Amino acid sequence: MAKQRRRPVRRRERKGGPGSGRRKPCPYCRDKIDQVDYKDVGALRRFISERGKIRSRRITGACRRHQSQVATAVKRARELALLHYVAEPTSTTGRDRDRDRGDRER
């Protein structure tokens, strides 16, 4: 009679860590919204970074269809001056202060 080998039982050490396979639900699918509205500036700001870039699906949790609609809506809202193209300037420190000063000698 042959000896049977026992496999070690694998257990997950960490749950919900950085590599967990659980995705965030799409905020538009969760609320059963079919189309993304470009006039809803408050909702679109969640999809834009502090520097004014459109955030990726991995960060926002949006599905492919709605992420595409968000990108189009953000671009349309920027064109109609509802959203900024870039972030608003903050107070500068260090070397950049001299460049922004504007009191050049001419």
DRENKOLPA-42873 format. One record per residue: x, y, z of N, C-alpha, C in turn; residue number from 1. Coordinates in Angstrom, 1 decimal, decimal comma. Example, Ala and Ser with C-alpha at 12.3 -4.5 7.8 and 13.67 -1.06 7.14 Angstrom:
BEGIN
+--------+--------+--------+--------+---------+--------+--------+--------+--------+------+
!  neast ! nnorth !    nup ! caeast ! canorth !   caup !  ceast ! cnorth !    cup ! resi !
+--------+--------+--------+--------+---------+--------+--------+--------+--------+------+
!   13,2 !   -5,7 !    7,8 !   12,3 !    -4,5 !    7,8 !   13,2 !   -3,3 !    7,8 !    1 !
!   12,8 !   -2,2 !    7,1 !   13,7 !    -1,1 !    7,1 !   12,9 !    0,0 !    7,9 !    2 !
+--------+--------+--------+--------+---------+--------+--------+--------+--------+------+
***
This chain:
BEGIN
+--------+--------+--------+--------+---------+--------+--------+--------+--------+------+
!  neast ! nnorth !    nup ! caeast ! canorth !   caup !  ceast ! cnorth !    cup ! resi !
+--------+--------+--------+--------+---------+--------+--------+--------+--------+------+
!    0,8 !   -1,2 !    0,0 !    0,0 !     0,0 !    0,0 !    0,9 !    1,3 !    0,0 !    1 !
!    0,6 !    2,2 !   -0,9 !    1,4 !     3,4 !   -1,1 !    1,0 !    4,4 !   -0,1 !    2 !
!    2,0 !    5,2 !    0,4 !    1,7 !     6,2 !    1,4 !    1,2 !    7,4 !    0,6 !    3 !
!    0,1 !    8,0 !    1,2 !   -0,4 !     9,2 !    0,6 !    0,2 !   10,5 !    1,2 !    4 !
!    0,6 !   11,4 !    0,3 !    1,2 !    12,6 !    0,8 !    0,1 !   13,6 !    1,1 !    5 !
!    0,2 !   14,3 !    2,2 !   -0,8 !    15,4 !    2,5 !   -0,3 !   16,7 !    2,0 !    6 !
!   -1,1 !   17,4 !    1,4 !   -0,8 !    18,7 !    0,9 !   -1,0 !   19,7 !    2,0 !    7 !
!   -0,1 !   20,7 !    2,1 !   -0,3 !    21,7 !    3,2 !   -1,5 !   22,6 !    2,8 !    8 !
!   -2,2 !   22,9 !    3,8 !   -3,4 !    23,7 !    3,7 !   -3,0 !   25,2 !    3,5 !    9 !
!   -3,4 !   25,8 !    2,3 !   -3,0 !    27,2 !    2,1 !   -4,0 !   28,1 !    2,7 !   10 !
!   -3,5 !   29,1 !    3,4 !   -4,4 !    30,1 !    3,9 !   -3,9 !   31,4 !    3,5 !   11 !
!   -4,9 !   32,3 !    3,4 !   -4,5 !    33,7 !    3,0 !   -4,1 !   34,4 !    4,3 !   12 !
!   -2,9 !   35,0 !    4,3 !   -2,4 !    35,7 !    5,4 !   -3,1 !   37,0 !    5,6 !   13 !
!   -3,3 !   37,7 !    4,5 !   -3,9 !    39,0 !    4,6 !   -5,2 !   39,1 !    3,8 !   14 !
!   -6,1 !   39,8 !    4,3 !   -7,4 !    40,0 !    3,6 !   -7,5 !   41,4 !    3,2 !   15 !
!   -7,9 !   41,7 !    2,0 !   -8,1 !    43,1 !    1,6 !   -6,9 !   43,9 !    1,5 !   16 !
!   -5,7 !   43,3 !    1,3 !   -4,5 !    44,0 !    1,2 !   -4,4 !   44,7 !   -0,1 !   17 !
!   -3,2 !   45,2 !   -0,5 !   -3,0 !    45,9 !   -1,7 !   -3,2 !   45,0 !   -2,9 !   18 !
!   -3,0 !   43,7 !   -2,8 !   -3,2 !    42,8 !   -4,0 !   -4,5 !   42,1 !   -4,0 !   19 !
!   -5,5 !   42,5 !   -3,2 !   -6,7 !    41,8 !   -3,2 !   -7,5 !   41,9 !   -4,5 !   20 !
!   -8,2 !   40,9 !   -4,9 !   -8,8 !    40,9 !   -6,2 !  -10,2 !   41,6 !   -6,2 !   21 !
!  -10,6 !   42,1 !   -5,1 !  -11,9 !    42,8 !   -5,0 !  -11,8 !   44,2 !   -5,6 !   22 !
!  -12,7 !   44,4 !   -6,6 !  -12,7 !    45,7 !   -7,3 !  -13,8 !   46,6 !   -6,6 !   23 !
!  -13,6 !   47,9 !   -6,7 !  -14,7 !    48,8 !   -6,2 !  -15,8 !   48,7 !   -7,2 !   24 !
!  -17,1 !   48,9 !   -6,8 !  -18,2 !    48,9 !   -7,7 !  -18,2 !   50,2 !   -8,4 !   25 !
!  -18,6 !   50,2 !   -9,7 !  -18,8 !    51,4 !  -10,4 !  -19,8 !   52,3 !   -9,8 !   26 !
!  -19,5 !   53,6 !   -9,5 !  -20,5 !    54,5 !   -8,9 !  -21,7 !   54,7 !   -9,7 !   27 !
!  -21,6 !   54,7 !  -11,0 !  -22,7 !    54,9 !  -11,9 !  -23,6 !   53,6 !  -12,1 !   28 !
!  -22,9 !   52,5 !  -12,1 !  -23,7 !    51,2 !  -12,2 !  -24,4 !   50,9 !  -10,9 !   29 !
!  -23,7 !   51,3 !   -9,8 !  -24,3 !    51,1 !   -8,5 !  -25,6 !   51,8 !   -8,3 !   30 !
!  -25,6 !   53,1 !   -8,8 !  -26,8 !    53,9 !   -8,7 !  -27,7 !   53,8 !   -9,9 !   31 !
!  -27,4 !   52,9 !  -10,8 !  -28,2 !    52,6 !  -12,0 !  -28,4 !   53,8 !  -12,9 !   32 !
!  -27,3 !   54,6 !  -13,1 !  -27,3 !    55,7 !  -14,0 !  -26,7 !   55,3 !  -15,3 !   33 !
!  -27,5 !   55,6 !  -16,4 !  -27,2 !    55,1 !  -17,7 !  -26,1 !   56,0 !  -18,4 !   34 !
!  -26,3 !   57,3 !  -18,3 !  -25,4 !    58,2 !  -19,0 !  -24,8 !   59,1 !  -18,0 !   35 !
!  -23,5 !   59,5 !  -18,2 !  -22,8 !    60,5 !  -17,4 !  -23,1 !   61,9 !  -17,9 !   36 !
!  -23,5 !   62,8 !  -17,0 !  -23,9 !    64,1 !  -17,3 !  -22,8 !   65,1 !  -17,2 !   37 !
!  -22,4 !   65,8 !  -18,3 !  -21,3 !    66,7 !  -18,2 !  -21,6 !   67,9 !  -17,4 !   38 !
!  -22,9 !   68,2 !  -17,1 !  -23,3 !    69,4 !  -16,3 !  -23,2 !   69,1 !  -14,8 !   39 !
!  -23,0 !   67,9 !  -14,4 !  -22,9 !    67,5 !  -13,0 !  -21,4 !   67,6 !  -12,6 !   40 !
!  -21,0 !   68,9 !  -12,3 !  -19,6 !    69,2 !  -12,1 !  -19,1 !   68,5 !  -10,8 !   41 !
!  -20,0 !   68,5 !   -9,8 !  -19,6 !    67,9 !   -8,5 !  -19,3 !   66,4 !   -8,6 !   42 !
!  -20,0 !   65,7 !   -9,4 !  -19,7 !    64,3 !   -9,6 !  -18,4 !   64,1 !  -10,5 !   43 !
!  -18,2 !   65,0 !  -11,4 !  -17,1 !    64,8 !  -12,3 !  -15,8 !   65,2 !  -11,6 !   44 !
!  -15,8 !   66,0 !  -10,5 !  -14,6 !    66,4 !   -9,8 !  -14,0 !   65,2 !   -9,1 !   45 !
!  -14,8 !   64,2 !   -8,8 !  -14,3 !    63,0 !   -8,1 !  -13,4 !   62,2 !   -9,0 !   46 !
!  -13,5 !   62,4 !  -10,3 !  -12,8 !    61,7 !  -11,3 !  -11,6 !   62,5 !  -11,8 !   47 !
!  -11,3 !   63,6 !  -11,2 !  -10,2 !    64,4 !  -11,6 !   -9,2 !   64,6 !  -10,4 !   48 !
!   -7,9 !   64,5 !  -10,7 !   -6,9 !    64,6 !   -9,7 !   -6,7 !   66,1 !   -9,3 !   49 !
!   -5,9 !   66,3 !   -8,3 !   -5,6 !    67,6 !   -7,8 !   -4,9 !   68,5 !   -8,9 !   50 !
!   -4,2 !   67,8 !   -9,8 !   -3,5 !    68,5 !  -10,8 !   -4,3 !   68,7 !  -12,1 !   51 !
!   -5,5 !   68,2 !  -12,1 !   -6,4 !    68,4 !  -13,2 !   -6,5 !   67,2 !  -14,2 !   52 !
!   -5,8 !   66,1 !  -13,9 !   -5,8 !    65,0 !  -14,8 !   -7,0 !   64,1 !  -14,5 !   53 !
!   -7,4 !   63,4 !  -15,5 !   -8,5 !    62,4 !  -15,4 !   -7,9 !   61,2 !  -14,7 !   54 !
!   -8,6 !   60,7 !  -13,7 !   -8,1 !    59,5 !  -13,0 !   -8,4 !   58,3 !  -13,7 !   55 !
!   -7,6 !   57,2 !  -13,5 !   -7,8 !    56,0 !  -14,2 !   -8,9 !   55,1 !  -13,6 !   56 !
!   -9,3 !   54,1 !  -14,3 !  -10,4 !    53,2 !  -13,8 !   -9,9 !   52,5 !  -12,6 !   57 !
!   -8,6 !   52,2 !  -12,5 !   -8,1 !    51,5 !  -11,3 !   -8,3 !   52,3 !  -10,1 !   58 !
!   -8,2 !   53,6 !  -10,2 !   -8,3 !    54,5 !   -9,0 !   -9,8 !   54,7 !   -8,7 !   59 !
!  -10,6 !   55,1 !   -9,8 !  -12,0 !    55,5 !   -9,5 !  -12,9 !   54,3 !   -9,3 !   60 !
!  -12,6 !   53,1 !   -9,9 !  -13,5 !    52,0 !   -9,7 !  -14,6 !   52,0 !  -10,8 !   61 !
!  -14,6 !   52,8 !  -11,7 !  -15,6 !    52,9 !  -12,8 !  -15,4 !   51,7 !  -13,7 !   62 !
!  -16,5 !   51,3 !  -14,3 !  -16,5 !    50,3 !  -15,4 !  -16,0 !   50,9 !  -16,7 !   63 !
!  -15,7 !   50,0 !  -17,6 !  -15,1 !    50,5 !  -18,9 !  -16,0 !   51,5 !  -19,6 !   64 !
!  -17,3 !   51,2 !  -19,6 !  -18,2 !    52,0 !  -20,4 !  -18,4 !   53,4 !  -19,7 !   65 !
!  -18,5 !   53,4 !  -18,4 !  -18,7 !    54,7 !  -17,7 !  -17,4 !   55,5 !  -17,6 !   66 !
!  -16,3 !   54,8 !  -17,6 !  -15,0 !    55,6 !  -17,6 !  -14,9 !   56,3 !  -18,9 !   67 !
!  -15,2 !   55,7 !  -20,0 !  -15,2 !    56,4 !  -21,3 !  -16,1 !   57,5 !  -21,3 !   68 !
!  -17,3 !   57,4 !  -20,8 !  -18,3 !    58,5 !  -20,7 !  -17,8 !   59,6 !  -19,8 !   69 !
!  -17,1 !   59,2 !  -18,7 !  -16,6 !    60,2 !  -17,8 !  -15,5 !   61,1 !  -18,5 !   70 !
!  -14,7 !   60,4 !  -19,2 !  -13,6 !    61,1 !  -19,9 !  -14,2 !   62,1 !  -20,9 !   71 !
!  -15,2 !   61,7 !  -21,7 !  -15,8 !    62,5 !  -22,6 !  -16,6 !   63,7 !  -21,9 !   72 !
!  -17,2 !   63,4 !  -20,8 !  -18,0 !    64,4 !  -20,1 !  -17,0 !   65,5 !  -19,5 !   73 !
!  -15,9 !   65,0 !  -19,0 !  -14,9 !    66,0 !  -18,4 !  -14,3 !   66,9 !  -19,5 !   74 !
!  -14,0 !   66,3 !  -20,7 !  -13,5 !    67,1 !  -21,8 !  -14,6 !   68,1 !  -22,3 !   75 !
!  -15,8 !   67,7 !  -22,3 !  -16,9 !    68,6 !  -22,7 !  -17,1 !   69,7 !  -21,7 !   76 !
!  -17,0 !   69,3 !  -20,4 !  -17,2 !    70,4 !  -19,4 !  -16,1 !   71,3 !  -19,4 !   77 !
!  -14,9 !   70,9 !  -19,7 !  -13,7 !    71,8 !  -19,8 !  -13,9 !   72,7 !  -20,9 !   78 !
!  -14,4 !   72,2 !  -22,0 !  -14,6 !    73,0 !  -23,2 !  -15,6 !   74,1 !  -23,0 !   79 !
!  -16,6 !   73,8 !  -22,2 !  -17,7 !    74,8 !  -21,9 !  -17,4 !   75,6 !  -20,6 !   80 !
!  -16,1 !   75,5 !  -20,1 !  -15,6 !    76,3 !  -19,0 !  -16,4 !   76,0 !  -17,7 !   81 !
!  -16,9 !   74,7 !  -17,6 !  -17,5 !    74,3 !  -16,3 !  -16,4 !   73,7 !  -15,4 !   82 !
!  -15,3 !   73,2 !  -16,0 !  -14,2 !    72,6 !  -15,2 !  -12,9 !   73,3 !  -15,7 !   83 !
!  -11,9 !   73,3 !  -14,8 !  -10,6 !    73,8 !  -15,1 !   -9,8 !   72,8 !  -15,9 !   84 !
!   -9,0 !   73,3 !  -16,8 !   -8,1 !    72,4 !  -17,5 !   -6,9 !   71,9 !  -16,6 !   85 !
!   -6,4 !   72,8 !  -15,8 !   -5,3 !    72,6 !  -14,9 !   -5,8 !   73,0 !  -13,5 !   86 !
!   -5,0 !   72,6 !  -12,5 !   -5,3 !    72,9 !  -11,1 !   -5,0 !   74,4 !  -10,9 !   87 !
!   -5,8 !   74,9 !   -9,9 !   -5,6 !    76,3 !   -9,6 !   -4,2 !   76,4 !   -8,9 !   88 !
!   -3,5 !   77,5 !   -9,1 !   -2,2 !    77,7 !   -8,5 !   -2,3 !   77,8 !   -7,0 !   89 !
!   -1,3 !   77,2 !   -6,3 !   -1,2 !    77,3 !   -4,9 !    0,0 !   78,1 !   -4,5 !   90 !
!    0,2 !   78,4 !   -3,2 !    1,3 !    79,2 !   -2,8 !    2,6 !   78,5 !   -3,2 !   91 !
!    3,6 !   79,2 !   -3,8 !    4,8 !    78,6 !   -4,2 !    5,9 !   78,8 !   -3,1 !   92 !
!    6,8 !   77,9 !   -3,0 !    7,9 !    78,0 !   -2,1 !    9,2 !   77,7 !   -2,8 !   93 !
!   10,3 !   78,2 !   -2,2 !   11,6 !    77,9 !   -2,7 !   11,9 !   78,6 !   -4,0 !   94 !
!   12,5 !   77,9 !   -4,9 !   13,0 !    78,4 !   -6,2 !   11,9 !   79,0 !   -7,1 !   95 !
!   10,8 !   78,3 !   -7,1 !    9,7 !    78,7 !   -8,0 !    9,2 !   80,1 !   -7,7 !   96 !
!    9,4 !   80,5 !   -6,5 !    8,8 !    81,9 !   -6,1 !    9,5 !   82,9 !   -6,9 !   97 !
!   10,8 !   82,8 !   -7,1 !   11,5 !    83,8 !   -7,9 !   11,1 !   83,8 !   -9,4 !   98 !
!   10,7 !   82,7 !   -9,9 !   10,3 !    82,6 !  -11,3 !    8,9 !   83,3 !  -11,5 !   99 !
!    8,0 !   83,2 !  -10,5 !    6,7 !    83,6 !  -10,6 !    6,5 !   85,1 !  -10,2 !  100 !
!    7,6 !   85,7 !   -9,7 !    7,5 !    87,0 !   -9,1 !    7,0 !   88,1 !  -10,1 !  101 !
!    7,7 !   88,2 !  -11,2 !    7,3 !    89,2 !  -12,2 !    7,9 !   90,5 !  -12,1 !  102 !
!    8,8 !   90,7 !  -11,2 !    9,5 !    92,0 !  -11,0 !   10,9 !   91,9 !  -11,7 !  103 !
!   10,9 !   91,6 !  -12,9 !   12,2 !    91,5 !  -13,7 !   12,7 !   92,8 !  -14,0 !  104 !
!   14,0 !   92,9 !  -14,1 !   14,7 !    94,2 !  -14,5 !   14,8 !   94,2 !  -16,0 !  105 !
!   14,3 !   95,2 !  -16,6 !   14,4 !    95,4 !  -18,1 !   14,8 !   96,8 !  -18,4 !  106 !
+--------+--------+--------+--------+---------+--------+--------+--------+--------+------+
***
